[in-house]
């Protein structure tokens, strides 16, 4: 069920979302004075969720995001059970073995290609020698 306009929502199509609609109306009607915008509750809600314009520089935002991600990873790592740690180590070892096998297969295929090229060169060389001998 799509909502075409905000008026349809207010007319009762989605009564449970009426609070959201009032916030949307408040956001869509930008006041001339920016201080009024900052004091608006709906704007503060957006700001709390990180959706509003920020006064921080982009570098500060990136650094804060990285710090949050790092702290999340640290928490995740510290909250692992011993079983999870063992399983993670096994998974990493398995991944390393698979990488090693892939590398060995790649090396073998390169070696086989080298051997094939060498054999072709020998055949060509013998054909050329036979031609020169017959001439």
Beta strands, then each sheet from edge to edge (+ up, - down):
end
